[in-house]
């Protein structure tokens, strides 16, 4: 039986300097560590030899598609060692919004509101975060970016007042004000009866055959329901008969967000021709003339009719014989003109006066749709007020009709069928929108909501909507330049040549 | 590092602190993210703070290597450092995930996050191994020695076995190319025979005999020499790599029993000594295997940690330059 070695005996077999000679595991560990450091260093350094000098490798993430051209040019947007975001916690840093100058090379970013406290205007990068991937949106902001001010608006204005609703926290009943349409002076001046126009026959047994223009008759015939397209069928209008999106079918690159203004020639003339004399059946007064211009037109119409008389024309055209042609012709023309003036004054003054009375006081011409500016008892108004119906009724929001084309017009514009005056506001209320644009929920056993309801769904900060946005004093790039200036790196070259 | 009920009281403060910090960080982060369409990233206040703290933790984690390497750098006990290394390392996980805003970002930040994940996973794997492998080694390898000295120790054992066999069997006859003196080597009558380790007490060295060595060779003990040369010596020299049947305890016992039958009783003690050495070799083979598993995870953990630190500095530079 052999005796076991004790621990001390085992320890005495070990040379005292054993720790100076690492084993294979330790050597391998150290070798791998050196290799890993070398590999990491080489990987970093290798990027510097690329055309982008490694910027794609070191980038915080892929840029949105709209900025992808500058992905290898960090300083197209970034100022080195200056925060691009003007968040409040970075306010202690110098030049928190220095990077805005880079954004403003291409974007104007108009002022949100002139009553806004300048100290609370954050930098572009605070709201518009890039490096979120190609498909990210740079314009979808968090509601908190808006409600930071709008939940207590007076506290964030220069004079402590709020031109708008003082408290908005989200799009929900009780937390968002009811929609505000344009105030009265901006609603236009128009006389129109929706209910009448949406009734078959337009309440006057108006049939297709009553539309005089063959082209317009055919156009309205195609809009009729099948089986009701004969000449004797009553004309049945619907919303689309008059209201057309700003992108017509077949037209390329149409937005389709808003409806085109009603155009007399397109939507009204077929049934409301401005004829004025049965003896002149093909002649209509051009639209958009003021009373003085109408009178001139009428004079011209009747004079032309008179001049059209062959006997008169002959006297105008035939020169007197055996005399010097030009001198005699001039004298003859002056004589005829003088005669015409007398004839006009005698014959047409009365008829023009009658026609004017008919036009301005009748039921089928100007006064049918237009208001006048005139003194009491005045036969001919001083001015026909343009309708000036605004194209956009919610001036602080945007709406896309084409996105809602699957919904019947009257789901949102319900009172149209009963509206008899143009002063009726036939616009949806907030409750109409909340049916879809609210958190998904169950109501009465049905699931409602689910569509987006964040602030940027309907509102824009920079107010540059479609060129007619309020406050959009400047739109587009501050310095539109050549393609060379637009390419990546051009900013750096520009800065270097400018001595920055 | 063992984490068990007996050592829990030492880990508890670190665990509580790490959990508390993680909870507070989570609350702060989610409060900041409320109402935002995206998770706050490194440029937000909590994201930036977590990035700074996480980076400092990573640097501290690397300092453990220096603390263990530079033995004269006695700033705190290594055990305390290791506990801090474990729990702060785990704390860095939520901090750096929040710092990233749950996004991988570009190439550099993706590589960083992948490296970080592998480092954390390998560390957890190593910690898990440390919960049962050392105890298993303690139970199955009572003859444990220093890993790097296993072959050195076995060489000593093999030399001692050589002497023992020579002493029992005497010099071999007719071995080609070897004279009797060459076989005995330094086992001349003037050289004291030592079986076992030298034992020193102060300046006095003694010799310890593991077994009784016969004064003269035992007759009819050639089977011992043959068995030693064919089976035992290769196994003592190469261990499991020899492919010997001696690496299995039950087969080893059977082989030794077979040889014992053939040997005179006077040689049985020497045979038992050889069997003991083979048993020790088996233990040391087990120790080597366990030691490999207990330390090989560092082949992943340490190199990737070093690469992580290097890339982290690149990330810090780029992030601060273009933030």
Interface residues (C-beta under 8 A of the other chain):
Chain A: X1 X2 X3 X4 X5 X8 X9 X10 X12 X13 X14 X15 X18 X21 X22 X23 X25 X28 X29 X32 X33 X35 X36 X37 X39 X40 X41 X43 X44 X56 X57 X58 X59 X60 X61 X62 X74 X75 X78 X80 X81 X83 X84 X85 X87 X89 X129 X131 X132 X140 X141 X142 X143 X144 X147 X454
Chain B: X34 X35 X36 X37 X38 X43 X44 X45 X103 X104 X105 X106 X107 X108 X109 X111 X143 X145 X146 X147 X148 X149 X152 X153 X156 X196 X197 X198 X199 X200 X208 X210 X211 X269 X272 X273 X276 X291 X292 X295 X296 X298 X299 X302 X303 X304 X306 X307 X310 X311 X314 X315 X318 X319 X320 X321 X322 X323
